Amino acid sequence: MNNLKLSHILVIAVFSTQIFAANLNLTPSSTQTTINVNEGDFLEVDATTLPEAVKEAVKKDYKNSKISKAFVNKEGVYKLMLSHEGKESIVYANTKGEWLEL
């Protein structure tokens, strides 16, 4: 019974996140790759030091959004906190500027 409740909560959370991103127009136009990473492995970096491909992907796919914070892990996965009209969204990219889904 508890597993059923947990699965309902997870489904609601996933759909809520997707609806939130869609309402912000923060859904990338390019394809995404699914990966598994540990959230604790990310270290904050200065957004100006991001690879050019990552910055260009944000400009292209998340128009009118600003990178408010950036993080990277040892595998070269970038976690980006984007702000758009006062709302925050988190996206992930590799060094080539390809979007990743966790």
N, C-alpha and C positions, 0 to 999 in steps of 0.2 A: 504494500500500500504506500509506504514511504517512497519507494522507487518510482511509483506512478506519479506521485505529487512532484517529486524532483524533476521527472521528465516533462511534466506540464510546465513547470517554472522555466526550465531551459528552453522549451519551445517558445514560450511567451517572450523570454528575454531575446532570443534570436530574432524573432519577427519584429519586436519593438525596436531593436537596433537597426534593422534594415529599413523600417518605416521612418525612423528618425533620420537616417542618412538620406533617404529619398526625399524627405521634406526639406532637407538642407541643400538638395541638389549636389550631394557629395558622393555620388556613386560614379566610379570611374567608367569612362567609355571603353577602356581596353579590358582585356581578359585578366582574370586573377588566377593565381596558383595557390593551392592549399598546402600549408606546412604546419609543423608542430614545433613550438618554441616555448621555453620557460620564461615567463614574464619577469622573473627576478634577475635575468641575465643581462638586462639592458642598462647601459650607462648613458647619462645625458651628454650631449655634444652641442656645440654651437651650430645653429641652423645654417650659418654662412659657410661651414666646412663640409656640408653635404655634397656628395658627388653631383656633378652637373646634370647627369641623367635623372636623378631623383628630383632635383629642383624643376627641371623641365617637365617631368611627368605631372608634378603638382600644378604647374601653370596650365598645362594642357587639359588635364582631366578634372581638376578641382578649381575651376575659374573663380575668381573673386574670393578665394580662401587664402589665409595667411598661415605659415608654419609658426605656431606659437612656442612649441618645444619639439626637440628632436632627440632621439635616443638610438643607440646602435648596440648590437651584441657581437660576440666574437665570430659568428658565422656571416657577418656582413648584412644582417637584416636590420632595416631602419624602421623604427616606430615613430610616427609623426603625429603630433597633436595639431590639428588644423582648426582654425577659428574662422567662422563665417557668420556675419551679422550677430555677433555676441554669443554664438553657440559653438561648442567644441565637438570634434569628432576625432577618432583615432584610426589611422590607416597604417599599413605596413608595406614596405617596398624592399627590393633587393638593390644591389649596387648599380644594376643596369636600368633602374627606374621602372621595373616591372612590379605590378601590384601583387601582394600576397594576402591570402586569407588564412587566418589562424583558426 
